[in-house]
Amino acid sequence: MGQNSPNLLWKPLWGIVFSGTVVTSCEACHDAFQTWSVTCTCQDGFVGDGVTCYDLEFCAKGSCCRQGYRWSSELGCVDVDECSLPDQPCSPPQVCENTPGSFNCLVPPEDDLRSSPGSDSRSVQFQCEGIRCPVGEDCISVGGSSLCADPCQHYSVLNDDWRSTTNNGAANGYHCDTSVNWQGWYRLFLGNTSVQMPERCVESYMCGTEFPLWLPLAHPQLGDGVVQRSVCGHYYYDCCYWRQTPIYVKACYGNYYVYKFVPSTRCNMAYCADVNTMVCSTCGVFDACVSDNETNWRCERKGESPELVCGRSLLKVGLPNVYLEAAGLDASSAHLADHRCSAHEDRNGTVWYQVERREGRCGNTLETNTTHAVYSNSLFVYPVDGRNDSRPLSFPFSCVYPLETESSLDMAIRPLPLSDHKVVRVGAKAKASMSLYRDSNYTQPYPAGQPVTLIAGSFLHVGVSVEESEAERFVVVLEDCYTTESPSPDSLPWTYMIQDRCPTNRTQVTVEESGSSLRARFSALLQGDYRYIFLHCSLSLCDQGSSSCIPVSPDVLLRLNNSLLGMGSLLHYSPDLHPNLQPSVTFKGTEILVLILLMNLCTTV
């Protein structure tokens, strides 16, 4: 922030004098030539330090100094120390820090819980409309109103390629930030890549200006909140010859910084964008962008990484408390892709979140190929003391499961030798038939062999019956029912309606009867956008004389493994039914032939 109006400046006298400010060139005294050494002082009727002079007569009227400065007839405009005034500008327990033309309200060290360990930064706390903003927020214009808001979420993009530390202003033209009307906070970009101000001395004439501006102190860390940083301008052999008015800086999640710039005190001065920090934009959420010499930067893993456990039924994500605290993240604010899924458990220094391994549960997505199934989700965690407009940090995760597996029968099979006179043969296969009914009464089947058109979204009412002479002994049990896209029951993929005697989705499939007689019935929601669908069922005959066949326990002696022969069930899309209806289906009923297998493995559920 400047101290005076340009029309109040006066060319100072130069030469060998007994008082004044020693500078290295006349250019510093607003003159056009230089010598080895020059001393500047103000002409009669003016006061100042020899570089900036004030008209005594004009300024005595009290119109020279800007806010934050007071008039002195001996020194000109001098800084007002607001922190020494009786009416303190900061509210306890804040600590007032005087700055040129202004002041900062700092969070006291014992209360600055958000500052990173080992950080020498002190958080600056702002006020907005008489309200103290939370640490890390500023009074920002949002939608035309001044609100306490996070500058990491409310900033303007400053994308000037000429600010690059590799751009020579002497060759490509000088730029100046003196007359820029800075409003709020800014994030630096070069092209489409986020960068930061250099933390090293930048050679004169670089950054598209004569006196490039850089930060002599390191950027703040996550959790430091908003801090103030001094700014230096390189001039000749002094990297910090020009000390620019300090600016505010904040570190943001995602390895970037935002700056609250102020106009430079003179031309030609401009803020630099360090081209070497472009690599920082490639760092992950668990990486820090670090440098050993402020010139060469790299991504480096910080602290512990999240843990991921891919269980048979649950996916579990664990975030170390150490990382959450260092990053200023609130573990209790976290949720999965479905914001309703936020349950967590703090165990042994790690906060755990879990989700059932099912597609759609808490926003889970499922992708498959011929060898693996991939379940994916994301965990979102918000900053501590975050407002509704704060953006969360995202932790995407995936669990990959192989689709191929092995199994062995965990019992020994002992063949029973046959007597010389005993004859064994395999009898005829039991005969089963499947019918499609018009409604849930299962009394009016559609004619067999004739196409039936149904609208997707309606229910299929399916009945199965088996011809068996031992009707009082055996009952039929629905083992698996599924659809395919071709008549063969072995063609993939299979879409199960009933699997292992249980509906795959109880809201869409209802088993009306199974394990109580030689007939079975179920209803299922008709869905999918296939042109043809074929329905198949695997059945088993259960000996109710030796066990309960209403699916309860694995004690049955006879198992019937059914495979469909013939056409199966045909679904056909009929676009001429009605142009506004969903795709419709056609069902053609056929018989099901059941193969009887003698096994001591009739599994019931």
C-alpha positions in Angstrom: 0.0 0.0 0.0 1.5 3.3 -1.0 2.0 6.1 1.5 1.3 9.2 -0.6 -0.2 10.5 -3.8 2.0 10.8 -6.9 1.4 14.5 -7.3 3.0 15.1 -3.9 6.4 13.8 -4.9 9.2 16.2 -5.7 12.6 15.5 -7.3 15.1 15.5 -4.5 18.5 17.1 -4.6 21.4 14.9 -5.1 25.1 15.1 -4.4 27.3 15.1 -1.3 25.2 16.3 1.6 25.3 15.9 5.4 22.0 14.1 5.8 19.6 11.9 3.9 19.3 8.3 2.6 22.2 6.7 0.9 21.2 4.9 -2.3 23.2 3.3 -5.2 21.8 5.2 -8.1 20.0 8.4 -9.1 17.3 6.2 -10.5 16.3 5.5 -6.9 15.9 9.2 -6.4 13.6 9.6 -9.4 16.5 10.8 -11.6 17.6 9.5 -15.0 21.3 8.8 -14.5 23.5 7.0 -12.1 26.9 7.4 -10.4 28.9 5.3 -8.0 27.2 6.6 -4.9 24.6 9.3 -4.4 22.9 10.8 -1.4 19.3 12.0 -1.8 17.6 14.7 0.3 14.5 16.7 -0.2 14.4 20.3 -1.4 13.5 23.2 0.8 9.8 23.2 1.6 9.6 19.4 1.4 10.2 16.7 4.1 10.9 13.0 3.7 13.6 10.4 3.5 15.1 11.8 0.3 13.4 9.1 -1.8 9.9 10.1 -1.0 9.3 13.8 -0.4 6.2 15.7 0.8 5.1 19.3 0.2 5.0 20.9 3.7 2.5 23.5 2.9 0.1 21.2 1.0 0.4 18.3 3.5 -0.2 20.6 6.5 -3.8 20.5 5.5 -3.9 16.8 6.3 -4.6 15.4 2.9 -1.3 13.6 2.1 -1.3 10.5 4.1 -3.4 7.4 3.4 -5.2 5.3 6.0 -2.8 3.8 8.4 -0.4 6.7 8.3 -0.2 10.1 10.2 1.4 13.4 9.2 4.7 14.5 10.7 6.1 17.9 9.8 9.6 16.5 10.2 9.3 13.0 8.6 6.3 13.2 6.4 3.8 10.3 6.4 4.8 7.9 9.1 3.1 4.6 10.1 0.5 4.6 12.8 1.1 1.8 15.4 -2.5 0.7 15.9 -1.4 -1.9 18.4 -0.2 0.8 20.8 -3.5 2.8 20.7 -5.7 2.7 23.9 -8.6 1.3 21.8 -7.1 -2.1 20.8 -8.2 -3.2 17.3 -7.9 -6.9 18.1 -10.2 -8.8 20.5 -8.7 -10.9 23.2 -7.0 -13.3 23.2 -5.8 -12.2 19.8 -2.3 -10.7 19.6 -2.0 -7.4 17.7 1.0 -7.1 15.3 1.7 -3.8 13.7 2.5 -3.7 9.9 3.2 -0.8 7.6 0.0 1.1 7.2 -2.1 -1.6 8.9 -2.0 -4.3 11.6 -2.7 -8.0 12.0 -4.7 -9.9 14.6 -2.7 -13.1 15.3 -3.9 -16.2 17.1 -2.0 -16.5 20.3 0.6 -19.3 20.2 -1.0 -21.4 22.9 -4.3 -21.3 21.1 -3.0 -21.7 17.5 -3.8 -25.4 17.4 -4.0 -25.4 13.6 -0.4 -24.4 13.0 1.7 -27.2 11.7 4.3 -28.7 14.1 7.6 -26.9 13.7 6.1 -24.0 11.8 7.2 -20.5 12.6 4.0 -19.1 11.0 1.4 -17.3 13.1 -2.2 -17.4 11.8 -3.8 -14.1 11.0 -7.4 -13.8 12.0 -9.8 -11.4 10.2 -13.1 -9.8 11.1 -16.1 -9.4 8.8 -19.0 -7.1 9.6 -18.1 -7.1 13.2 -17.8 -10.9 13.4 -14.4 -12.7 14.0 -13.8 -15.1 11.1 -12.6 -18.7 11.9 -8.9 -19.2 11.5 -8.0 -19.7 7.9 -10.8 -17.6 6.5 -11.0 -14.0 5.3 -13.7 -11.4 4.8 -14.5 -12.1 1.1 -17.1 -10.8 -1.2 -19.3 -13.8 -2.2 -22.3 -13.1 -4.3 -22.1 -9.4 -3.6 -22.1 -9.8 0.2 -19.1 -9.8 2.5 -18.8 -13.1 4.3 -16.2 -15.1 6.2 -15.0 -17.6 3.6 -12.1 -19.9 2.8 -9.8 -18.2 0.3 -8.8 -21.6 -1.0 -12.3 -21.9 -2.4 -12.9 -18.3 -3.4 -10.0 -17.0 -5.5 -9.3 -15.5 -8.9 -7.0 -17.2 -11.4 -3.9 -15.2 -12.2 -2.6 -16.7 -15.5 0.0 -14.4 -17.0 2.7 -16.2 -18.9 5.0 -13.2 -18.7 5.3 -13.7 -14.9 7.4 -16.9 -15.5 10.8 -16.9 -13.9 12.3 -17.7 -17.3 10.8 -14.6 -19.1 13.4 -11.9 -19.6 11.7 -8.5 -19.3 14.6 -6.7 -20.9 14.1 -8.7 -24.1 10.3 -9.1 -24.1 9.1 -5.9 -22.4 8.6 -4.8 -18.8 5.4 -5.1 -16.7 4.4 -3.5 -13.5 2.0 -4.3 -10.7 1.7 -0.8 -9.3 -1.5 0.1 -10.9 -3.2 -3.3 -10.7 -6.5 -3.2 -8.9 -6.1 -6.3 -6.8 -9.4 -7.7 -5.4 -9.4 -10.5 -3.0 -7.3 -13.7 -3.4 -5.4 -15.1 -6.4 -4.0 -18.5 -7.5 -1.0 -18.5 -9.8 -1.0 -20.4 -13.1 1.3 -20.8 -16.0 -0.8 -22.1 -18.9 -3.1 -24.7 -17.3 -0.7 -25.6 -14.5 -0.9 -24.3 -11.0 2.4 -22.8 -9.7 3.6 -20.7 -6.8 5.8 -17.7 -6.1 9.5 -18.5 -5.9 11.2 -18.9 -2.5 14.6 -18.0 -4.0 16.3 -14.8 -5.3 15.2 -14.2 -8.9 17.7 -12.5 -11.2 16.9 -8.9 -12.2 14.9 -8.4 -15.4 13.2 -11.8 -15.1 9.5 -12.4 -14.6 8.8 -9.9 -17.3 9.8 -6.9 -15.1 12.8 -5.0 -13.9 12.6 -5.8 -10.2 11.1 -9.3 -9.8 9.2 -9.9 -6.5 9.8 -13.2 -4.6 9.2 -14.6 -1.0 12.3 -14.6 1.3 10.5 -17.1 3.6 9.0 -20.4 2.9 5.3 -20.8 2.1 3.1 -21.8 5.0 2.1 -25.3 5.7 -1.3 -26.9 5.7 -3.0 -26.0 9.0 -1.2 -22.7 9.4 -4.2 -20.8 8.2 -3.6 -17.3 6.7 -0.1 -15.9 7.3 1.7 -12.8 6.3 4.8 -12.9 4.2 7.3 -10.2 3.4 8.2 -9.7 -0.3 11.6 -8.8 -1.8 12.6 -7.2 -5.0 16.0 -7.9 -6.6 18.0 -4.9 -7.6 21.6 -5.1 -8.8 23.5 -7.3 -6.3 21.0 -7.1 -3.5 18.3 -9.8 -3.7 16.1 -7.9 -1.2 17.0 -4.3 -2.0 13.3 -3.4 -2.4 11.2 -4.5 0.5 7.7 -4.6 -0.9 4.5 -4.3 1.3 3.8 -7.7 2.8 1.1 -10.0 1.4 -1.1 -12.7 2.8 -0.6 -16.4 1.8 -2.5 -19.6 2.6 -1.6 -23.2 1.8 -4.5 -25.2 0.4 -5.4 -28.9 0.1 -4.2 -30.2 -3.2 -0.7 -28.7 -3.1 -1.4 -25.2 -4.1 -1.3 -21.7 -2.5 -3.5 -18.6 -2.7 -2.2 -15.0 -2.3 -3.7 -11.7 -1.3 -1.6 -9.4 -3.4 -1.2 -5.6 -3.0 0.0 -3.0 -5.5 3.8 -2.9 -5.8 5.4 0.2 -4.3 7.0 1.3 -7.6 7.6 0.3 -11.2 8.9 -1.8 -12.6 8.0 -4.4 -10.0 5.9 -7.5 -10.5 5.1 -10.7 -8.7 6.9 -13.8 -10.1 5.5 -17.3 -10.9 8.1 -20.0 -10.4 8.1 -22.3 -13.5 10.1 -24.9 -11.5 7.1 -25.5 -9.2 4.9 -26.9 -12.1 5.8 -30.4 -10.9 3.8 -29.7 -7.7 0.6 -29.9 -9.6 1.3 -33.6 -10.2 1.6 -34.5 -6.5 -1.1 -36.7 -5.0 -3.2 -36.0 -2.0 -0.7 -37.9 0.3 2.3 -36.1 -1.2 4.0 -32.9 -0.3 5.9 -30.8 -2.9 9.4 -30.2 -1.4 12.7 -28.8 -2.4 16.2 -28.8 -0.9 17.4 -25.7 -2.7 14.1 -23.8 -3.5 15.0 -24.5 -7.2 14.4 -28.2 -7.9 11.0 -29.5 -6.6 9.7 -33.0 -6.2 6.7 -34.9 -4.8 7.4 -36.7 -1.6 5.1 -38.9 0.4 4.2 -37.3 3.8 3.5 -39.4 6.8 1.4 -42.5 6.8 -0.8 -43.5 4.0 -4.4 -44.6 4.3 -5.0 -48.3 4.7 -7.4 -50.3 2.5 -8.8 -53.8 3.5 -10.6 -55.7 0.7 -12.7 -58.3 2.6 -15.1 -60.9 1.3 -18.1 -58.8 2.4 -16.8 -55.4 3.5 -14.4 -52.7 2.1 -12.6 -50.9 4.8 -10.6 -47.6 4.6 -8.4 -46.4 7.5 -7.0 -42.9 7.8 -4.3 -42.3 10.4 -5.1 -39.7 13.0 -1.6 -38.3 12.6 -2.3 -37.5 8.9 -5.8 -36.1 9.6 -4.5 -33.8 12.3 -1.5 -32.6 10.2 -3.8 -31.9 7.3 -6.4 -30.1 9.4 -9.1 -32.6 8.5 -12.2 -33.5 10.6 -12.6 -37.2 10.8 -16.2 -36.9 11.9 -17.1 -35.0 8.8 -16.2 -37.8 6.4 -18.7 -39.6 4.2 -18.6 -42.0 1.2 -20.0 -41.1 -2.2 -23.4 -41.4 -0.6 -23.3 -38.7 2.0 -25.6 -40.7 4.3 -22.8 -43.3 4.8 -20.6 -41.6 7.4 -20.2 -44.2 10.2 -16.7 -44.5 11.5 -14.6 -46.1 14.3 -11.4 -44.7 15.9 -9.2 -47.8 16.6 -5.5 -47.8 17.5 -4.7 -44.4 16.1 -6.6 -44.9 12.8 -10.1 -43.9 11.9 -11.9 -46.6 10.0 -14.8 -46.4 7.5 -16.4 -49.4 5.9 -19.0 -50.3 3.2 -20.7 -53.5 2.3 -19.2 -55.1 -0.9 -22.3 -54.6 -3.1 -22.9 -52.5 -6.2 -24.8 -49.3 -5.4 -24.3 -49.6 -1.6 -23.1 -46.2 -0.3 -22.3 -45.2 -3.9 -20.2 -48.3 -4.8 -19.6 -48.8 -8.5 -18.8 -52.2 -10.0 -16.9 -52.9 -13.2 -16.0 -56.4 -14.5 -14.0 -58.0 -17.2 -13.4 -61.7 -18.0 -11.0 -62.1 -15.0 -11.7 -59.5 -12.3 -14.4 -57.5 -10.6 -13.5 -54.0 -9.4 -15.5 -52.2 -6.6 -14.8 -48.5 -6.3 -15.9 -45.6 -4.1 -14.5 -42.4 -2.6 -14.2 -41.0 0.9 -14.7 -37.3 1.3 -13.2 -35.5 4.4 -13.8 -31.8 5.2 -11.4 -29.4 6.9 -11.7 -28.7 10.6 -14.1 -25.8 11.3 -15.1 -26.1 7.7 -18.1 -24.1 6.5 -20.8 -25.3 4.1 -18.9 -23.9 1.2 -15.7 -25.7 2.1 -14.7 -28.4 -0.4 -13.8 -31.8 0.9 -10.6 -33.7 0.2 -11.4 -36.8 -1.8 -9.8 -40.3 -1.1 -10.8 -42.6 -4.0 -10.2 -46.3 -3.5 -10.8 -49.6 -5.3 -10.8 -53.3 -4.4 -10.1 -55.8 -7.2 -11.4 -59.3 -6.8 -10.6 -62.3 -9.1 -13.5 -64.0 -10.8 -11.7 -67.3 -11.0 -11.6 -69.6 -8.0 -11.1 -73.3 -7.0 -13.0 -75.7 -4.8 -12.4 -79.2 -3.6 -14.9 -81.7 -2.0 -13.9 -81.9 1.7 -15.0 -85.6 2.1 -13.7 -89.0 1.0 -15.9 -91.0 -1.4 -15.7 -94.8 -0.8 -17.1 -96.9 -3.7 -19.4 -99.7 -2.5 -18.5 -103.0 -4.3 -21.5 -104.6 -6.0 -22.4 -108.2 -5.4 -22.1 -110.6 -8.3 -25.9 -110.7 -8.7 -26.8 -107.0 -8.2 -27.5 -105.0 -11.3 -27.5 -101.2 -11.4 -28.7 -99.0 -14.2 -29.5 -95.3 -14.6 -33.2 -94.7 -14.9 -35.0 -92.2 -17.1 -34.7 -88.5 -16.3 -37.5 -86.9 -14.5 -39.6 -84.6 -16.6 -40.2 -81.0 -15.7 -42.2 -78.2 -17.3 -42.2 -74.4 -17.0 -45.1 -72.1 -17.6 -45.6 -68.4 -17.7 -48.9 -67.2 -16.0 -50.9 -64.1 -16.6 -51.1 -63.0 -13.0 -50.1 -64.0 -9.4 -53.0 -66.4 -9.1 -51.0 -68.9 -11.2 -54.3 -70.2 -12.7 -54.2 -68.9 -16.3 -51.0 -69.8 -18.2 -50.1 -68.2 -21.5 -50.4 -70.7 -24.4 -47.3 -72.7 -24.8 -45.3 -72.1 -28.0 -46.9 -68.8 -28.7 -45.1 -65.4 -28.3 -46.2 -63.3 -25.4 -45.4 -59.5 -25.3 -44.8 -57.9 -21.9 -43.7 -54.4 -21.0 -40.3 -54.2 -19.2 -41.0 -53.3 -15.6 -43.9 -55.8 -15.2 -43.7 -59.0 -13.3 -43.1 -62.5 -14.6 -45.2 -65.2 -12.8 -43.4 -68.5 -13.4 -44.5 -72.0 -12.4 -42.5 -75.2 -12.6 -43.8 -78.7 -12.1 -42.0 -82.1 -12.0 -43.5 -85.5 -12.8 -42.5 -88.0 -10.1 -44.1 -91.2 -9.1 -43.0 -90.8 -5.5 -45.2 -87.7 -5.1 -45.6 -88.2 -1.3 -41.8 -88.6 -0.8 -40.2 -86.1 -3.1 -40.7 -82.4 -3.5 -39.1 -79.9 -5.9 -36.8 -77.1 -4.8 -35.8 -74.1 -6.8 -32.0 -74.0 -6.8 -31.0 -71.4 -9.3 -33.0 -69.4 -11.9 -31.3 -67.1 -14.3 -31.6 -65.5 -17.8 -29.2 -65.6 -20.7 -29.1 -63.9 -24.1 -29.2 -67.2 -26.1 -31.2 -70.5 -25.8 -28.2 -72.3 -24.3 -28.3 -72.4 -20.5 -24.5 -72.4 -20.6 -24.0 -69.2 -22.5 -22.7 -66.2 -20.5 -23.4 -63.8 -18.9 -26.0 -65.2 -16.4 -28.3 -62.8 -14.7 -29.6 -64.5 -11.6 -33.1 -64.1 -10.2 -32.7 -67.0 -7.7 -29.3 -68.2 -6.6 -28.5 -70.9 -4.0 -32.3 -71.2 -3.4 -32.5 -67.5 -2.4 -33.8 -64.5 -4.4 -30.9 -62.3 -5.4 -33.0 -59.2 -4.7 -36.0 -59.6 -2.4 -37.6 -56.4 -3.7 -37.6 -57.7 -7.2 -38.0 -61.5 -6.8 -40.4 -63.4 -4.6 -40.4 -67.2 -4.2 -44.0 -68.2 -3.7 -43.5 -71.9 -3.3 -40.4 -74.2 -3.2 -39.7 -77.4 -1.3 -43.3 -78.2 -0.3 -44.6 -80.2 -3.3 -43.7 -81.2 -6.9 -44.4 -77.7 -8.1 -42.6 -74.4 -7.5 -43.6 -70.9 -8.2 -41.9 -67.5 -8.2 -42.4 -64.0 -9.5 -39.7 -61.7 -10.8 -39.5 -58.1 -12.1 -38.8 -58.1 -15.8 -36.0 -55.7 -16.6 -33.1 -55.1 -19.0 -32.7 -53.8 -22.5 -31.8 -57.0 -24.3 -33.5 -58.0 -27.5 -33.8 -61.6 -26.4 -33.9 -63.1 -23.0 -34.0 -66.9 -22.2 -35.1 -68.1 -18.8 -33.5 -71.2 -17.2 -34.0 -72.9 -13.8 -32.0 -75.6 -11.9 -34.2 -77.8 -9.7 -33.5 -80.5 -7.2 -35.8 -83.3 -5.9 -35.7 -83.4 -2.1 -36.6 -86.5 0.0 -38.8 -85.0 2.6 -38.9 -88.4 4.4 -35.3 -87.9 5.5 -35.1 -84.1 6.0 -37.1 -80.9 5.9 -37.1 -79.7 2.3 -38.3 -76.2 3.0 -34.8 -74.8 2.6 -33.3 -75.2 6.1 -30.4 -77.7 6.3 -28.0 -79.8 4.2 -29.3 -83.3 5.0 -30.9 -84.5 1.8 -29.8 -87.7 0.0 -31.0 -86.9 -3.5 -30.0 -84.0 -5.7 -31.5 -83.2 -9.0 -29.4 -81.0 -11.2 -31.5 -79.5 -14.0 -30.4 -78.1 -17.3 -32.6 -76.6 -19.9 -33.0 -78.2 -23.3 -34.8 -76.7 -26.2 -35.6 -73.1 -26.7 -36.0 -72.0 -23.1 -37.6 -68.6 -22.6 -37.5 -66.0 -25.4 -37.8 -62.3 -24.9 -38.3 -60.1 -27.9 -38.3 -56.3 -28.3 -41.5 -55.0 -30.0 -40.9 -51.3 -30.8 -44.2 -51.0 -32.6 -46.2 -51.8 -29.5 -46.2 -48.1 -28.4 -43.5 -45.5 -29.2 -43.6 -44.1 -25.6 -43.4 -47.4 -23.8 -40.2 -49.0 -22.4 -38.7 -51.9 -24.4 -41.1 -54.9 -24.3 -40.5 -58.6 -24.1 -41.9 -61.8 -25.6 -41.9 -65.1 -23.7 -42.2 -68.5 -25.3 -42.9 -71.4 -22.9 -41.1 -74.7 -23.3 -40.6 -77.8 -21.3 -37.6 -78.3 -19.0 -35.8 -81.7 -18.9 -34.3 -82.5 -15.5 -31.2 -84.8 -15.1 -31.3 -86.9 -12.0 -27.9 -87.2 -10.2 -27.4 -89.5 -7.2 -25.4 -87.4 -4.8 -25.3 -86.9 -1.0 -25.2 -83.1 -1.5 -28.7 -81.7 -1.6 -28.0 -78.2 -0.2 -30.8 -76.4 1.5 -30.7 -72.8 2.8 
